[in-house]
Structure formats: C-alpha cells, structure tokens
C-alpha cells in the first residue's frame, strides 16, 4: 500500500488555528504533491495533500486566505487559494455529517425516520447523483457485486445484437441508449455495454478493457449477466481505484494502472478488445468510461468493428492488414505501453485478419515525437491521412466542427493553437491547392442552459469538467461556441460526453469526413508542434487517446457522405449525432463550467 495520511478537521469558525481530531483516512497521498493543480472536489476528497492541510491550519481567515510570506508555491498562487477554499468546504461538510450522525446515534429513531435516513443515504451514494466516480468494493468481486441498493436496473436490450451490427454497415457507428428516453431503446443505431458482451457476437474467451475510469461492480455485473465473470479480463486504466488493486481482484482479472509523466495528462483512451473461442476478435472504440453513469443518460459514441477472423494456419503475421493500416496503427499504440500483460493481445491481433475494417485508427500517446513519428500521432496523424486520402469537394466554405465534453487551456488567442495548427491539420485534403481563406471553425459544447434543461438537470453536467478559471483566460472562445442539439437522434436532453470532429457542407447535406475520439479539445490530447535546437520539429502531447476516422473514400467509394438521403450506390446516410444547422450561443449564453455543479452540491 502507498503511504497514507489523515485529513484534519478545521473548526467551523473558519479559523485554521483550531484543529480537531482526524475525520477520515484518505486513500493515498496525491502523486503530484505540491505541484497538484486539480480543483475537483472529488479529487481533493479522495487524495491527501499534506501541504494544503498544513496551509489550511495556518490561515487566520479561510474566507479571505492569504498564504504565509515564507511559503513558496510550486504552481499558480490562485490555484492554491481555490484548492484551500474547496478543502475547507469538504471539512465543514464532514463536521456536519459527523454531528448529524452522533445526534442520530443518541436518539431513538422511529421506523419512518429510519426509512427516510436510508433513502437519503441511497440517494447520496447513487452514481447518478455524484460525480460518476467508481464506487468502492469492500471485498473481492463476486456474482453479487455491482448492485445499487441490492440490485442494478437491467439495461434495455434488443434481441440479436449481431443482426443489428450487420445492419449498421458500413459505418458500425452507434450511440449509447438513453435510459430515460424509451425511443432510443429500439433505435437500430443505439447500443448498451451489456450488448457488447452478447453471445450472438461470438463465444467470448478473453477481453481487454482500456479506459480511464472503471467502476468494477457495474462492469462485473454485466460480465456475470452473460456468465463471463470467470473469463480472463485485462484492465488497463488511468484513474486511481482501490477496487483494481491486485489484492482486491480474483485470479482471472489483471489490472494495470497507467500513470502519465505529465500532471495535465491522462490515460483517457476508451477501447475494448474481445477475443473469441474460434480465434477471431473484435475492437470497440468509444467515448464512455466504464462507469454506470456514462452509459445511462448521456450521449456517447461507440464504434464496433466487424469480426476479424483468424488468419489461416502458417500465414505471415504481417498479412491481414486493413486498407487503412488499422492493424499496424493499433499494434503501434499497444506496443507503446511496453506492458508484458499486453503481449498475448499483441499476438492475437497479429494473427487476425483486419482486411474488413475500413476506418482509420488515430491515437495519441504522451511524449515528444520527432522524425517519422511526428505524423503517427494526434492531429498530425489526422492531417496526414486527410492529405493522402480525402479527395472531397470541400472548399473554404465547409466549416470544421469540433464537438467535445471538455476544453483545455487553448492560449491567449484562437490563433495560438485552435485555429492555428489544429485547424491546419483538419483542413487538409488530397491534391487541393492552398485555400485563399481557411474554413470556419465551430465548437459544439453545452451551454449552462443546455445542462439545466437536460434529463438530469445541473447534475447532468458532472461529465463536463471545464473550469471557470480556464474560461476566463480565453473569453475569446465564446465566439466559437454552438449549442448542443440532437432532436433527430432523440438526445438533446442527454448531455454529450461524446467527442467528434468533422467537416460538413454549408447546406448540411454532405460530410467530407468524421472522427469519433476520446480526445477533447486540448493540446494535451491532440498535441502541439514544438521546435527545439537539439531535436528540431516535434509534436508534444501529454495524454493517451484513441479514435476512429471515417472517410467516404474508404467506406463508400465516394468523395463525401450523404447526410439527408442514401447515396447513389445505396449507402445509408451517415448517422450524425447532432442536429445541423447549428445554433450559435446567444447573448447571455455561457458555456457550462464545473463550478455551477459544485455550487449546487454545496447547497445540498
């Protein structure tokens, strides 16, 4: 176990001088120490920050904090002040809960009072009411794991998942079903996590889940539903989780946490690998964490590959490549981890035939990439593919659309990165002369009103971790923003955690390309061009990401996807996840920021 520290309770008067007994054990000391920049209430609750506790105890007035003269901050002064304010509220809340608990223990409750208390606790502990973090297991995973208040509500399931997958050709692009919108339960291009494990897709022999957040009880509930709970399962994850420590896992489950070398980077990929008894396999790339709330009332994207059968005995492992080099790019990504636990999966992929896959695999991995690697990752990879294959009629009037669930620090002006190098990559096409003017760049991101009107109200915004402090440094960004609207796909009320990018004709009838990805609109996810005297040009990125690029040239042998009708070859319209034309933010509209939700939780 990593070292542990105890959180201290601060006196309710707000003075840091009066410190009571420890209120709880936090799981681990934050790995970033005094360089931790995070201002998320959940992070500050789950991880210990001794330097912040010490500062909090030394402050004369927490409501008007001033750091000691001899304190030398290793991050921005304003971030530390925000962290202290949040930490004080956490301790105040714990004080009140302890007092309430003590009072309750000393009194005799009536049956009705006991039931009321139980209901309140159930509401607080429900993943749909919090930040969506994984719940904690107190014992090893078993067949009863993953039940909320004794049970999980079963996901809506359509029969014969394999038939629906076949009918989704050539795109194989789904949105997750929305629990509160019954019409999405029967929509042909909607899917649940449980359906990815359906036996009609193959007799599952082993699986690998690569993700950021994992809620083990929920995940294993679905495996046990299909009687797959004892099959080998490898989990590669990013967010710290006690449930995934080896001592808490049965022998058939192996979990490896990936820590990025950069404090602003994350292991953010969302991908599943399924290996079947006949030697075939399937790849799934999505935008959803493996937590219950991500698969309930949110909009998520899921690409499910066609079956990749085993190569004939004796075939060269370099054969069976996709026309898009999907196999090589996937192997390059997996090998980057340098994990011995992934070697079996690398071998299985090499022995599989990927020739039926017609999308491109585009990934990001942390580091500074030079030479031939510069065009293998992030936005440079996207740009190089578009320049090689995208032979469309798109001109400077075709806008680039970026749709995301979070925004990073983009710079003092839009040209610094977003409509500089990122747009330059996304505007590439085959053999096209340099346009006289660059295409418009538009960003679809939920406004505060979008979230307030969502199925879960403001609580629906717990998957949108954009901060007010970041936004205040880039107020220019508001001019690029458009509302989240998805009436055609019945998901306007389902807050989008999906991330997509594409280029569309001004009349909304054609699509030059479309990209589904885990990557939000940030330099950490897509990379930023850097030049150094020592190594020259390079692409620097901080996160692991994965996505798939849909090009009409590969999928329907056409210069563009149709959006409103079938193609001349009978190909179906591309299933865009949002409405077009877009609706621009009006005067007074504000992008949703996490502080709106934190304010609501403080009131509770």
PAROKE-807872 format. One line per field, with one value per residue (C-alpha): x, y, z; residue in three letters; residue number from 1. Coordinates in steps of 0.1 Angstrom, whole numbers, plus 5000, padded with zeros to 4 digits. Example, Ala and Ser with C-alpha at 12.3 -4.5 7.8 and 13.67 -1.06 7.14 Angstrom:
// PAROKE-807872
c1 <- [5123;5137] $
c2 <- [4955;4989] $
c3 <- [5078;5071] $
type <- [ala;ser] $
seq <- [1;2] $
END
This chain:
// PAROKE-807872
c1 <- [5000;5011;5016;4985;4979;4949;4928;4923;4890;4890;4870;4836;4845;4868;4900;4927;4941;4916;4921;4901;4906;4912;4879;4889;4917;4922;4933;4967;4988;4984;5012;5018;5025;5028;5025;4989;4968;4934;4905;4880;4861;4862;4900;4906;4883;4899;4936;4956;4975;4996;5009;4973;4963;4993;4984;4948;4957;4979;4954;4940;4908;4900;4873;4899;4930;4965;4994;5023;5052;5077;5055;5070;5042;5052;5021;5000;4991;4954;4950;4962;4937;4909;4921;4921;4886;4873;4892;4876;4842;4850;4860;4830;4807;4824;4819;4782;4778;4796;4775;4743;4755;4763;4729;4712;4731;4720;4683;4658;4645;4610;4606;4596;4627;4649;4634;4639;4675;4681;4666;4688;4719;4709;4704;4738;4756;4740;4765;4738;4738;4775;4805;4803;4834;4837;4822;4844;4844;4849;4856;4866;4845;4818;4785;4767;4790;4778;4743;4729;4707;4707;4703;4712;4685;4689;4699;4674;4684;4673;4675;4701;4728;4748;4720;4719;4756;4754;4726;4748;4773;4793;4798;4791;4787;4763;4752;4745;4709;4695;4678;4652;4643;4625;4626;4663;4660;4646;4666;4687;4718;4717;4736;4744;4776;4759;4751;4788;4791;4762;4769;4755;4787;4809;4818;4839;4872;4890;4887;4908;4893;4914;4899;4902;4876;4864;4835;4842;4808;4790;4814;4814;4776;4774;4800;4782;4749;4763;4781;4815;4826;4854;4868;4903;4900;4928;4920;4943;4931;4941;4921;4932;4908;4912;4889;4916;4945;4956;4946;4910;4908;4901;4927;4911;4913;4945;4946;4974;4972;4989;5004;5013;5045;5027;5004;4980;4980;4956;4952;4920;4915;4882;4886;4876;4892;4872;4888;4865;4869;4873;4904;4886;4885;4867;4877;4854;4863;4841;4839;4824;4842;4833;4810;4773;4765;4784;4760;4727;4715;4744;4752;4782;4796;4806;4823;4821;4844;4833;4846;4883;4887;4919;4944;4950;4975;5010;5001;5026;5016;5022;4992;4956;4961;4933;4934;4936;4965;4943;4961;4996;4984;4966;4997;5019;4996;4995;5033;5039;5027;5056;5035;5041;5004;4996;5018;4991;4968;4996;4999;4962;4960;4989;4972;4939;4926;4917;4910;4873;4880;4876;4882;4915;4928;4941;4957;4978;5005;5024;5058;5077;5075;5101;5112;5089;5068;5056;5029;5019;5000;4974;4964;4994;4982;4947;4962;4985;4956;4933;4961;4967;4931;4905;4896;4865;4849;4853;4864;4869;4832;4829;4833;4852;4831;4846;4822;4835;4828;4858;4881;4917;4938;4939;4961;4956;4940;4924;4954;4977;4966;4929;4926;4963;4979;4949;4927;4955;4956;4919;4917;4940;4927;4942;4957;4938;4955;4960;4927;4925;4910;4908;4875;4853;4859;4829;4827;4797;4797;4768;4757;4746;4710;4716;4726;4699;4673;4689;4673;4693;4693;4726;4737;4739;4770;4792;4809;4818;4850;4856;4865;4856;4892;4903;4874;4882;4917;4902;4870;4875;4864;4827;4825;4832;4805;4773;4746;4742;4711;4702;4665;4668;4687;4664;4693;4690;4684;4712;4744;4771;4802;4808;4837;4836;4852;4842;4838;4804;4790;4773;4739;4743;4738;4773;4802;4838;4850;4840;4862;4850;4875;4882;4902;4887;4896;4930;4967;4973;4950;4959;4994;5012;5040;5073;5108;5139;5175;5186;5160;5142;5105;5084;5049;5044;5013;5005;4976;4966;4937;4921;4896;4885;4883;4855;4864;4839;4867;4873;4838;4815;4840;4826;4841;4815;4790;4754;4736;4700;4695;4710;4740;4738;4752;4725;4748;4729;4732;4759;4744;4754;4750;4738;4715;4726;4724;4740;4725;4750;4752;4730;4739;4740;4746;4775;4794;4788;4816;4821;4816;4779;4776;4799;4777;4747;4764;4774;4738;4729] $
c2 <- [5000;5035;5058;5072;5105;5116;5146;5172;5187;5225;5244;5257;5293;5292;5297;5273;5276;5252;5217;5188;5150;5134;5129;5102;5084;5094;5066;5079;5109;5127;5116;5152;5165;5203;5205;5192;5216;5199;5218;5190;5184;5146;5146;5166;5143;5111;5121;5136;5168;5174;5208;5220;5207;5224;5257;5254;5250;5281;5305;5333;5336;5309;5330;5356;5334;5348;5325;5328;5350;5321;5298;5292;5278;5255;5262;5293;5311;5314;5277;5270;5295;5278;5244;5257;5271;5237;5218;5239;5232;5195;5195;5216;5192;5163;5181;5185;5149;5137;5158;5146;5110;5114;5130;5102;5075;5090;5093;5065;5067;5057;5033;5061;5081;5051;5046;5083;5081;5050;5067;5098;5076;5057;5089;5103;5071;5066;5072;5092;5117;5123;5129;5095;5082;5044;5031;5012;4974;4962;4926;4907;4909;4882;4874;4898;4927;4959;4962;4995;4991;4954;4954;4970;4981;4960;4978;4978;4951;4944;4908;4896;4921;4905;4912;4949;4952;4937;4962;4991;4985;5002;5026;5004;5037;5036;5060;5046;5041;5068;5052;5080;5081;5049;5056;5052;5016;5005;5028;5005;5025;5025;5001;4993;4980;4947;4942;4943;4911;4894;4858;4865;4884;4854;4830;4852;4837;4867;4905;4936;4969;5000;5031;5060;5054;5019;5011;4974;4965;4978;4963;4928;4929;4928;4901;4879;4885;4867;4841;4855;4865;4839;4846;4862;4900;4925;4961;4990;5021;5056;5070;5056;5030;5008;4981;4975;4968;4932;4922;4930;4911;4874;4854;4858;4896;4916;4953;4978;5015;5038;5070;5097;5116;5149;5164;5176;5143;5114;5078;5088;5061;5042;5009;4973;4942;4910;4876;4847;4809;4805;4828;4858;4892;4925;4960;4986;5023;5045;5078;5062;5054;5021;5036;5033;5070;5072;5046;5059;5094;5107;5108;5086;5073;5036;5021;4983;4966;4938;4905;4899;4862;4843;4842;4807;4785;4793;4828;4856;4878;4908;4898;4905;4943;4967;4991;5018;5003;4999;4968;4984;5016;4996;4975;5005;5020;4988;4983;5019;5008;4983;4961;4923;4919;4930;4906;4880;4906;4918;4882;4877;4909;4898;4865;4881;4893;4930;4934;4941;4972;5004;5031;5046;5042;5075;5077;5099;5089;5111;5124;5145;5128;5136;5123;5098;5096;5131;5122;5090;5106;5132;5159;5154;5118;5131;5157;5133;5109;5136;5149;5114;5101;5129;5137;5158;5189;5207;5243;5271;5274;5240;5245;5223;5211;5202;5187;5179;5175;5195;5222;5227;5258;5270;5301;5339;5340;5314;5315;5303;5267;5260;5278;5277;5243;5222;5237;5235;5197;5193;5214;5191;5172;5153;5174;5205;5239;5261;5278;5316;5317;5289;5272;5284;5265;5259;5242;5224;5224;5225;5259;5262;5263;5231;5213;5229;5216;5181;5149;5152;5190;5205;5171;5161;5184;5162;5149;5184;5193;5227;5253;5289;5299;5284;5300;5334;5332;5326;5346;5348;5311;5320;5334;5299;5282;5265;5248;5210;5200;5164;5162;5139;5114;5120;5131;5168;5161;5136;5156;5148;5131;5121;5138;5141;5162;5166;5188;5195;5213;5247;5233;5204;5177;5163;5153;5152;5132;5123;5114;5098;5101;5101;5133;5166;5200;5203;5204;5176;5153;5164;5176;5208;5215;5223;5231;5227;5234;5199;5178;5202;5199;5177;5170;5172;5156;5145;5121;5087;5089;5068;5073;5062;5083;5077;5086;5082;5072;5041;5033;5040;5049;5085;5120;5127;5110;5120;5132;5135;5106;5074;5076;5066;5032;5027;5035;5048;5084;5090;5090;5124;5125;5162;5185;5207;5236;5245;5270;5297;5308;5339;5370;5360;5323;5308;5276;5251;5250;5227;5255;5255;5220;5225;5254;5231;5204;5229;5239;5203] $
c3 <- [5000;4993;5023;5039;5058;5079;5069;5097;5107;5107;5133;5120;5127;5097;5116;5108;5144;5160;5146;5159;5156;5122;5104;5079;5062;5026;5003;4992;4990;4957;4934;4922;4957;4959;4921;4921;4901;4904;4918;4916;4949;4944;4939;4970;4990;4977;4978;5007;5001;5033;5022;5018;5052;5067;5050;5060;5097;5095;5080;5101;5080;5055;5040;5030;5026;5024;5021;5046;5034;5037;5016;4981;4958;4930;4910;4903;4935;4925;4921;4956;4970;4951;4965;5000;4997;4984;5011;5038;5025;5024;5061;5071;5054;5072;5105;5099;5089;5120;5142;5125;5128;5165;5172;5153;5173;5206;5197;5191;5155;5145;5116;5093;5103;5097;5062;5055;5065;5044;5014;5018;5020;4989;4970;4981;4972;4938;4910;4891;4919;4923;4900;4885;4903;4908;4939;4964;4969;5005;4994;4963;4932;4931;4915;4938;4930;4913;4928;4938;4969;4963;4926;4893;4869;4838;4807;4778;4753;4718;4706;4681;4686;4657;4633;4644;4640;4605;4596;4608;4580;4566;4594;4625;4645;4674;4702;4737;4747;4769;4799;4803;4766;4757;4720;4720;4733;4700;4677;4654;4659;4697;4719;4756;4772;4780;4743;4735;4755;4738;4728;4693;4686;4694;4723;4744;4755;4769;4769;4775;4787;4782;4798;4822;4849;4859;4882;4889;4905;4874;4850;4865;4868;4830;4827;4852;4835;4804;4827;4817;4852;4853;4819;4816;4818;4815;4826;4816;4834;4844;4874;4908;4921;4952;4936;4910;4933;4929;4964;4956;4924;4916;4898;4863;4864;4859;4863;4854;4861;4836;4851;4826;4831;4830;4856;4829;4810;4814;4803;4786;4759;4759;4740;4743;4728;4726;4718;4708;4711;4673;4673;4660;4677;4677;4685;4701;4703;4724;4744;4776;4808;4823;4849;4852;4848;4815;4800;4814;4805;4785;4748;4740;4707;4701;4670;4669;4644;4621;4632;4625;4618;4625;4596;4580;4598;4586;4573;4578;4607;4586;4564;4571;4571;4567;4537;4563;4581;4611;4623;4622;4640;4667;4673;4674;4701;4722;4720;4732;4767;4769;4792;4794;4802;4767;4748;4744;4729;4705;4694;4689;4668;4646;4640;4630;4596;4597;4560;4565;4586;4566;4593;4604;4639;4653;4687;4710;4734;4758;4748;4723;4689;4662;4628;4612;4645;4642;4617;4636;4665;4673;4650;4628;4621;4612;4589;4571;4565;4551;4529;4515;4511;4515;4479;4485;4470;4503;4500;4524;4529;4545;4583;4606;4635;4669;4694;4729;4766;4779;4768;4777;4780;4744;4746;4747;4713;4689;4665;4693;4686;4679;4645;4640;4638;4648;4621;4596;4601;4600;4568;4548;4517;4488;4460;4470;4464;4495;4501;4498;4533;4560;4567;4596;4629;4651;4685;4698;4736;4761;4774;4810;4798;4778;4810;4831;4806;4804;4817;4850;4853;4865;4878;4842;4839;4860;4829;4816;4836;4821;4847;4850;4856;4823;4805;4820;4804;4770;4768;4730;4729;4735;4699;4685;4706;4695;4715;4719;4699;4689;4683;4653;4674;4704;4726;4732;4768;4771;4780;4755;4767;4731;4713;4675;4647;4611;4581;4567;4536;4543;4534;4558;4531;4528;4551;4540;4570;4605;4636;4668;4696;4733;4726;4739;4725;4742;4734;4759;4738;4703;4706;4700;4675;4692;4679;4698;4688;4699;4680;4656;4649;4672;4684;4721;4738;4774;4772;4758;4734;4707;4680;4645;4614;4588;4553;4524;4500;4521;4532;4503;4475;4472;4478;4506;4529;4523;4554;4543;4518;4505;4482;4445;4455;4481;4510;4540;4552;4577;4613;4625;4663;4665;4645;4616;4610;4643;4668;4679;4715;4720;4740;4776;4770;4789;4785;4813;4838;4867;4893;4885;4898;4927;4938;4937;4957;4984;4988;4994] $
type <- [unk;unk;unk;unk;unk;unk;unk;unk;unk;unk;unk;unk;unk;unk;unk;unk;unk;unk;unk;unk;unk;unk;unk;unk;unk;unk;unk;unk;unk;unk;unk;unk;unk;unk;unk;unk;unk;unk;unk;unk;unk;unk;unk;unk;unk;unk;unk;unk;unk;unk;unk;unk;unk;unk;unk;unk;unk;unk;unk;unk;unk;unk;unk;unk;unk;unk;unk;unk;unk;unk;unk;unk;unk;unk;unk;unk;unk;unk;unk;unk;unk;unk;unk;unk;unk;unk;unk;unk;unk;unk;unk;unk;unk;unk;unk;unk;unk;unk;unk;unk;unk;unk;unk;unk;unk;unk;unk;unk;unk;unk;unk;unk;unk;unk;unk;unk;unk;unk;unk;unk;unk;unk;unk;unk;unk;unk;unk;unk;unk;unk;unk;unk;unk;unk;unk;unk;unk;unk;unk;unk;unk;unk;unk;unk;unk;unk;unk;unk;unk;unk;unk;unk;unk;unk;unk;unk;unk;unk;unk;unk;unk;unk;unk;unk;unk;unk;unk;unk;unk;unk;unk;unk;unk;unk;unk;unk;unk;unk;unk;unk;unk;unk;unk;unk;unk;unk;unk;unk;unk;unk;unk;unk;unk;unk;unk;unk;unk;unk;unk;unk;unk;unk;unk;unk;unk;unk;unk;unk;unk;unk;unk;unk;unk;unk;unk;unk;unk;unk;unk;unk;unk;unk;unk;unk;unk;unk;unk;unk;unk;unk;unk;unk;unk;unk;unk;unk;unk;unk;unk;unk;unk;unk;unk;unk;unk;unk;unk;unk;unk;unk;unk;unk;unk;unk;unk;unk;unk;unk;unk;unk;unk;unk;unk;unk;unk;unk;unk;unk;unk;unk;unk;unk;unk;unk;unk;unk;unk;unk;unk;unk;unk;unk;unk;unk;unk;unk;unk;unk;unk;unk;unk;unk;unk;unk;unk;unk;unk;unk;unk;unk;unk;unk;unk;unk;unk;unk;unk;unk;unk;unk;unk;unk;unk;unk;unk;unk;unk;unk;unk;unk;unk;unk;unk;unk;unk;unk;unk;unk;unk;unk;unk;unk;unk;unk;unk;unk;unk;unk;unk;unk;unk;unk;unk;unk;unk;unk;unk;unk;unk;unk;unk;unk;unk;unk;unk;unk;unk;unk;unk;unk;unk;unk;unk;unk;unk;unk;unk;unk;unk;unk;unk;unk;unk;unk;unk;unk;unk;unk;unk;unk;unk;unk;unk;unk;unk;unk;unk;unk;unk;unk;unk;unk;unk;unk;unk;unk;unk;unk;unk;unk;unk;unk;unk;unk;unk;unk;unk;unk;unk;unk;unk;unk;unk;unk;unk;unk;unk;unk;unk;unk;unk;unk;unk;unk;unk;unk;unk;unk;unk;unk;unk;unk;unk;unk;unk;unk;unk;unk;unk;unk;unk;unk;unk;unk;unk;unk;unk;unk;unk;unk;unk;unk;unk;unk;unk;unk;unk;unk;unk;unk;unk;unk;unk;unk;unk;unk;unk;unk;unk;unk;unk;unk;unk;unk;unk;unk;unk;unk;unk;unk;unk;unk;unk;unk;unk;unk;unk;unk;unk;unk;unk;unk;unk;unk;unk;unk;unk;unk;unk;unk;unk;unk;unk;unk;unk;unk;unk;unk;unk;unk;unk;unk;unk;unk;unk;unk;unk;unk;unk;unk;unk;unk;unk;unk;unk;unk;unk;unk;unk;unk;unk;unk;unk;unk;unk;unk;unk;unk;unk;unk;unk;unk;unk;unk;unk;unk;unk;unk;unk;unk;unk;unk;unk;unk;unk;unk;unk;unk;unk;unk;unk;unk;unk;unk;unk;unk;unk;unk;unk;unk;unk;unk;unk;unk;unk;unk;unk;unk;unk;unk;unk;unk;unk;unk;unk;unk;unk;unk;unk;unk;unk;unk;unk;unk;unk;unk;unk;unk;unk;unk;unk;unk;unk;unk] $
seq <- [1;2;3;4;5;6;7;8;9;10;11;12;13;14;15;16;17;18;19;20;21;22;23;24;25;26;27;28;29;30;31;32;33;34;35;36;37;38;39;40;41;42;43;44;45;46;47;48;49;50;51;52;53;54;55;56;57;58;59;60;61;62;63;64;65;66;67;68;69;70;71;72;73;74;75;76;77;78;79;80;81;82;83;84;85;86;87;88;89;90;91;92;93;94;95;96;97;98;99;100;101;102;103;104;105;106;107;108;109;110;111;112;113;114;115;116;117;118;119;120;121;122;123;124;125;126;127;128;129;130;131;132;133;134;135;136;137;138;139;140;141;142;143;144;145;146;147;148;149;150;151;152;153;154;155;156;157;158;159;160;161;162;163;164;165;166;167;168;169;170;171;172;173;174;175;176;177;178;179;180;181;182;183;184;185;186;187;188;189;190;191;192;193;194;195;196;197;198;199;200;201;202;203;204;205;206;207;208;209;210;211;212;213;214;215;216;217;218;219;220;221;222;223;224;225;226;227;228;229;230;231;232;233;234;235;236;237;238;239;240;241;242;243;244;245;246;247;248;249;250;251;252;253;254;255;256;257;258;259;260;261;262;263;264;265;266;267;268;269;270;271;272;273;274;275;276;277;278;279;280;281;282;283;284;285;286;287;288;289;290;291;292;293;294;295;296;297;298;299;300;301;302;303;304;305;306;307;308;309;310;311;312;313;314;315;316;317;318;319;320;321;322;323;324;325;326;327;328;329;330;331;332;333;334;335;336;337;338;339;340;341;342;343;344;345;346;347;348;349;350;351;352;353;354;355;356;357;358;359;360;361;362;363;364;365;366;367;368;369;370;371;372;373;374;375;376;377;378;379;380;381;382;383;384;385;386;387;388;389;390;391;392;393;394;395;396;397;398;399;400;401;402;403;404;405;406;407;408;409;410;411;412;413;414;415;416;417;418;419;420;421;422;423;424;425;426;427;428;429;430;431;432;433;434;435;436;437;438;439;440;441;442;443;444;445;446;447;448;449;450;451;452;453;454;455;456;457;458;459;460;461;462;463;464;465;466;467;468;469;470;471;472;473;474;475;476;477;478;479;480;481;482;483;484;485;486;487;488;489;490;491;492;493;494;495;496;497;498;499;500;501;502;503;504;505;506;507;508;509;510;511;512;513;514;515;516;517;518;519;520;521;522;523;524;525;526;527;528;529;530;531;532;533;534;535;536;537;538;539;540;541;542;543;544;545;546;547;548;549;550;551;552;553;554;555;556;557;558;559;560;561;562;563;564;565;566;567;568;569;570;571;572;573;574;575;576;577;578;579;580;581;582;583;584;585;586;587;588;589;590;591;592;593;594;595;596;597;598;599;600;601;602;603;604] $
END
